[in-house]
Amino acid sequence: MLFAVKMDVALPLDLDADVRTDTLAREKAYSQELQRGGEWVSIWRLVGQYSNLSIFDVRDNARLHEILWNLPLFPYMTIEVTPLAQHPSDIDAS
């Protein structure tokens, strides 16, 4: 199942610098592991925002939920999930 996921990050301004550094490092490692595994298909920065738009290809809703809840930055995020379906005008549609 394909999902478009918009993630807006709002780190507290008073977050301890060491906690911030550690959290960001864990987030990067976790996301890259999922990218290498093929579930996190792509990630795009939204220009001028501390946000991204990502495409996930996962077996079901429960798996996406698990992935998102395990993001180290999850406590600081607002997340919007949109299920995707292939468009009939897509030249790659089979």
N, C-alpha and C positions, 0 to 999 in steps of 0.2 A: 504494500500500500504506500502510495506517495503522499507526502504532506509538505506543505510550505509552512515554515515556522518563523515568525517574526519575534525576535528577542530584543527587548529594550533593557539595558543595564543601568542601574542607578546605585552605584557604590556610595555609601555614606562618606561624607567629607572627612569625618573624624575617625574613619576606619584605621586601625593600627597599620603602619607601613609594612611590617613583617607579615601580618595577616593578609594584607592586600597582595603582596608579592607572592606569597605561598598559594593563595587562592587562584590568582591568575595563571601561575605555572601549572597547577593541577587541572585547571579548566582547559588550557592548551593541550596538555598531554592526553586528557580524556577525549577531547574532540578529535584530535588527530588519530587516536586509536580507532574511534568509530568511523572516521573517514577511510582509514586503511582497510577496515573491515567491510566497507561498502554500504553501511547503513546511513551514514551522514554523507550524502551524495555531493553536495556543494554548499559553500558558505560564501555569502556576499556581504560586504560592509555597506551600510546605508550612509552615504556621504553626509557629513556634517552632524552625525548622530552617534551616540554610543549604542549602536544597534546593529543587528545583522538580520539577513533573510537567508534561511537555510532550507535545503531540500533534504528530506529524509525518505528512505525507502526501507520500510520495516514490515514485519509480518502482520502486525495488527496494532490496534489502538493501545493495548496494554504495553506492548514493547516500546512504543513512542513515549508513553507516560513514564515508564521505568527510566528511559534514557534521560528525559528532561528533568525528572526529580533527582537524578544523580549528578546533574551538572553542579560543580562546585560553586558557580555563580548563581544558582537557582534562587537562593534566598533574596537576591538583589535584583531579580528580573521580573518584568511583566512580559508574559508570553501570549502570543496569539497563534492558534493552530488552524490551518485551513486544509481539509482533505482535497486532494487533486484527482481529476479524472482526465483521461486523454480526450483531446478535442478532435471532433470528426474531420476538421480541416488540416490536421497535422499530417505532413507528408510521410512521416514515419509510422503512422497508424497501420496496424495490421488487421 
